[in-house]
């Protein structure tokens, strides 16, 4: 994008100007990030559009890596084993079965717990439905009638 709209040279197109609102909107939309993230990327990588694009891709890649379980790293195996409350061997078997995604591994390792919670809720609901029968004479009319009889 050009700062001076009359000048449309290639040198100006390769740079991102944060002082122009329309440029911030354009580049944020092009890189599919918020204007705030674009400004942070320009501050970190410089004004070059290529460098900013590479920086944003790297940041997105790092964010997706946080959701993956790396079995090659002992500290990751320890962390995820504690998080899912399973042994490292069971964690490795789960990763082998469903892949490295922490969401998929978590769902694979805890299907029984979810089912137990659902049945406990159903049992509790059934108990609540069985209310004790009301005693005779606890309604207003019955109390009023009892008072009249006593008088």
C-alpha positions as CSV (number, residue, x, y, z in Angstrom):
1,X,0.0,0.0,0.0
2,X,1.2,3.5,-0.8
3,X,1.4,6.3,1.8
4,X,1.0,8.8,-0.9
5,X,-1.7,7.4,-3.1
6,X,-0.3,9.2,-6.1
7,X,3.0,7.2,-5.7
8,X,2.4,3.5,-6.4
9,X,6.0,2.3,-6.7
10,X,7.1,-1.1,-5.7
11,X,9.4,0.1,-2.9
12,X,6.5,1.6,-1.0
13,X,4.3,-1.4,-1.5
14,X,6.7,-3.6,0.4
15,X,6.6,-1.6,3.6
16,X,3.9,-1.4,6.2
17,X,3.0,2.0,7.6
18,X,1.3,1.9,11.0
19,X,0.6,5.7,10.8
20,X,-2.0,5.1,8.1
21,X,-5.3,3.5,9.3
22,X,-6.2,2.1,5.9
23,X,-2.8,0.4,5.7
24,X,-3.3,-1.2,9.1
25,X,-6.7,-2.5,8.0
26,X,-5.4,-3.8,4.7
27,X,-2.4,-5.6,6.1
28,X,-4.4,-7.0,9.1
29,X,-7.0,-8.4,6.7
30,X,-4.4,-9.8,4.4
31,X,-2.5,-11.6,7.1
32,X,-5.7,-12.6,8.9
33,X,-4.7,-11.0,12.3
34,X,-6.1,-8.2,14.4
35,X,-4.6,-4.7,14.0
36,X,-3.1,-5.0,17.5
37,X,-1.2,-8.2,16.5
38,X,-0.1,-6.6,13.3
39,X,1.3,-3.6,15.2
40,X,3.2,-6.0,17.5
41,X,4.5,-7.9,14.6
42,X,5.8,-4.8,12.9
43,X,7.4,-3.7,16.1
44,X,9.2,-7.1,16.4
45,X,10.1,-7.8,12.8
46,X,10.3,-4.3,11.2
47,X,8.3,-2.6,8.4
48,X,9.0,-5.1,5.6
49,X,5.8,-6.9,4.6
50,X,7.7,-10.1,3.9
51,X,9.4,-10.1,7.3
52,X,6.1,-9.3,9.1
53,X,4.4,-12.1,7.2
54,X,7.1,-14.6,8.1
55,X,6.9,-13.5,11.8
56,X,3.1,-13.9,11.9
57,X,3.3,-17.4,10.4
58,X,6.0,-18.4,12.9
59,X,3.8,-17.1,15.8
60,X,0.8,-19.1,14.5
61,X,3.0,-22.2,14.1
62,X,4.2,-21.8,17.7
63,X,0.7,-21.5,19.0
64,X,-0.4,-24.7,17.3
65,X,2.6,-26.5,18.7
66,X,1.5,-25.8,22.2
67,X,-1.5,-28.1,21.6
68,X,0.6,-31.0,20.5
69,X,2.2,-33.7,22.7
70,X,5.9,-34.2,21.8
71,X,6.8,-37.7,23.1
72,X,10.5,-37.0,22.3
73,X,10.7,-34.5,25.1
74,X,10.7,-36.1,28.6
75,X,9.4,-32.9,30.3
76,X,6.4,-33.0,27.9
77,X,5.7,-36.6,28.7
78,X,5.8,-35.8,32.4
79,X,3.6,-32.7,32.0
80,X,0.9,-34.4,30.0
81,X,1.0,-37.5,32.1
82,X,0.3,-35.4,35.2
83,X,-2.3,-33.4,33.4
84,X,-4.3,-36.4,32.3
85,X,-3.5,-38.4,35.5
86,X,-2.1,-41.4,33.6
87,X,1.2,-43.2,33.4
88,X,3.7,-42.2,30.7
89,X,3.2,-45.6,29.1
90,X,-0.6,-45.1,28.8
91,X,0.0,-41.6,27.4
92,X,2.3,-43.0,24.8
93,X,-0.3,-45.6,23.8
94,X,-3.0,-42.9,23.6
95,X,-0.8,-40.7,21.3
96,X,0.0,-43.7,19.2
97,X,-3.8,-44.5,18.9
98,X,-5.1,-41.0,18.2
99,X,-2.2,-38.8,17.2
100,X,-0.3,-35.9,18.9
101,X,-3.2,-33.5,19.5
102,X,-3.7,-32.9,23.2
103,X,-7.5,-32.5,22.7
104,X,-7.8,-35.9,21.0
105,X,-5.6,-37.6,23.6
106,X,-7.6,-36.1,26.4
107,X,-10.9,-37.3,24.9
108,X,-9.4,-40.7,24.3
109,X,-8.2,-41.0,27.9
110,X,-11.3,-39.8,29.7
111,X,-14.4,-41.3,28.0
112,X,-15.2,-43.3,31.1
113,X,-15.1,-40.3,33.5
114,X,-17.6,-38.4,31.3
115,X,-20.0,-41.4,31.2
116,X,-19.8,-41.8,35.0
117,X,-20.6,-38.1,35.5
118,X,-23.6,-38.4,33.3
119,X,-25.0,-41.5,35.1
120,X,-24.5,-39.8,38.5
121,X,-26.5,-36.8,37.3
122,X,-29.3,-39.1,36.1
123,X,-29.5,-40.9,39.4
124,X,-29.6,-37.6,41.3
125,X,-32.4,-36.4,39.0
126,X,-34.4,-39.6,39.6
127,X,-34.0,-39.2,43.4
128,X,-35.2,-35.7,43.3
129,X,-38.3,-36.7,41.3
130,X,-39.4,-39.1,44.1
131,X,-40.5,-36.5,46.6
132,X,-42.0,-37.7,49.9
133,X,-45.8,-37.7,49.9
134,X,-47.3,-34.7,51.7
135,X,-48.8,-35.4,55.1
136,X,-52.5,-34.9,55.5
137,X,-53.3,-31.6,57.1
138,X,-50.4,-29.6,55.9
139,X,-52.3,-27.4,53.4
140,X,-53.9,-24.1,54.5
141,X,-57.4,-25.5,54.2
142,X,-56.6,-28.4,56.4
143,X,-55.0,-26.2,59.0
144,X,-58.0,-23.8,59.0
145,X,-60.3,-26.8,59.4
146,X,-58.3,-28.2,62.3
147,X,-58.4,-24.8,64.0
148,X,-62.2,-24.7,63.7
149,X,-62.5,-28.2,65.0
150,X,-60.3,-27.4,68.0
151,X,-62.3,-24.3,68.8
